[in-house]
C-alpha cells in the first residue's frame, strides 16, 4: 500500500453512482472498479500531497458490490496488509429507492491508540466498535440490528482536533518546528492537518469502515480551534496573532479536500469553481504535469474565512420523498459584528429557508451545535448575549463578553436572532404552510460531549409535525466527570424555569418554541443510528464495551427512542 497514503473513503453514494476519495504518494491515475463498471481520475496536488476523487456511475440500485482501487496500474485495495486480513472486501452499497433510510451519526472523536492506556484516558472508540461489528469480527447485544447496515454515516464536527493534539501528533510537530514557539503544540498549517487526518483515518478497523460506509461531514470548532468564531472580540484577538492566518487557511483548505468535496453530489460538485478547474485541466497541454491547486485552494480558504458569504459549506440531499437531509454550517457563516450578530449570514439563512420545506415524510437537519440545548443552558446563553449586547448598559457588556468567551457560550442560543429566525421557519414547515407537513422535523447534532433527546412544541398552537432534537456526542472524547452533574441538573425542569427568569431579566423575548429534554443526558462514547420506517422515526445509541482484549470491544446499546411520528 506504499502508493496509497490514505483511503479509500466512500463518500457520496446514491442509487446508481458512488464517489471514492484517496490520497496517493505520488502523482498518478487512480482507477476504481466495481463489478463491470470502472472509472478513473488523475490526481491533483496541494502542498506536496496528491489526491483523487473518482466518480463511478452506472451501478445497480440496492446492491453491495465489492470494488478495487488501482494507483498507476497497481492494485492497492483491497490491501495485502495482514492487519486487514479479518475484514471482508470493501463494497459500494447503492441506495435502493423506497427502502427505509438508516443513517448513523455522531461527533467529537480524538485519534489515540486503542490499547489499555488509550481506553483509560478517552474510553472505547464507538466508531471502531461499530466497524468491528459491521465487519462481523465482534457481535452486539441486539441481533436484530445486524439485519441491515446504515446507508451512510454523518459526522457532525470535530473529526480532528487541531488544538488538543495527541502524543503522535506532537512528535510530528517536534520534527518540523520548535513547539516552544506559537502556535506551540497546536496545528500550524496544511502539512500538519494532512498528518492529523492520516492519524484519524489510518486505523485498520476505521479505515475499512470508511471504505465501505458512505459518509457525509461538517466541521465544528475543534476542526479549526476551540471557540472558533465565538464573538467579534474573539476573532479580533485571533487575527492579531502571528499564526492564526496560516492555521485557519490550512484548516479550511484541508477541510475542502478531506471532507467537503465528498459531501457533494456530482451536480453540486460540478458547480464548484475550483473543482471545475481540476476536472477540466489538460495535463498533456501542460507538459504532463499534475495540476497543483495550492495557491487557488489557499485563496479559496482565505476568502471563505474573511468573507464567508462567498463560499457555502452547507449542503442538502433528498432520499426520494421519504427524507431530506439538510446539513448546516453553524461555524464559518456567522455574523459577528458588534451591532449585528447571527449564527447565519443573510445568504446562508436564505439558502436554509429554501431547503426547509415540506412534502417529505421526514425532514432531517444536521448542525454540529445543538439547535435545542437543555432549556436551562439555552436561557443562560441567551441571557449572556443580551447583556453582552447592552441590555444592562456598558458594565454588563464587558461582563457579558468575558463570560461568553470564558464559558464557551456560543451555541444557537447565544445568537438569539438566528435561533428565532430558524425556529419560525420550522414552525411554518410543521404547520403545513410550506407544503405537506413532515411527520418529523429532527435536528441531529453533537458538540456538547453528552447525548440526549428533546422535543419541542410551538407556542400558541398544535402542529402536524413532531419536532425533535437528537444529540450524539462524543464518539470518543468523554466529558470530564466534574461536568456531568452540572449537565444533569441543567436538563431538569427547575433549571429551565430558573434560566427563563434569568433571560427575562436580560430582556430576552419569548422564543417561538418551547421544549424540554425527554431522554438523557447520558455520557458514554457512542454512535447513534437513525432509522425511518412505517412506524415512524427510531433512534438508538450504541457504545463499545471491553470484555476481553481492549482492541476488540463488543457493541452494546445505550438508549433507544421511538418510534416517533
ABEGO torsion letter per residue (X at the ends): XAABABOBBBBBBBAABBBBBBBBABBBBBBBBBEABBBBBBBBBBGGBBBBBBBBBGBBBGBBBBBBBBBGGBBAOBBABAAAAABBBBBBBBBBBGBBBBBBBEBGBBBBBABAAAAAAAEBBAAAAAAAAAAGABBBABAAAAABBBABBBBAEGABBAABBBAAAAAAAAAABBAABOAEABBABAAAAAAAAAAAAABAAAAAAAAABBBBBBBBAAAABBGBGABAAAAAAAAABAAAAAAAAAAAAAAAAAAAAAABBAAAAAABAAAAAAAABBAAAAGGBBBBAAAAAAAAAAAAAABAAABBABBBBBBEAABBBBBBBAAAABBABAABBBABBAAAAAAAAAABBBGBABBBBBBABBABBBAAAAAAAAAAAAAAAGAAEAAAAAAAAAAAAAAGBABAAABAAAAAAAAAAAAAAAAGAAEBBBABBBBBBBGAGBBBBBBBBBBGEBBABBBBBBBBOBABGBBBAAAAAAAAAAABAAAAAAAAAAAAAAGBBBBABBBBBABOBBABBBBBBBBBBAAEBBBBBBBBBBABBAABBBBBBABBBOBBX
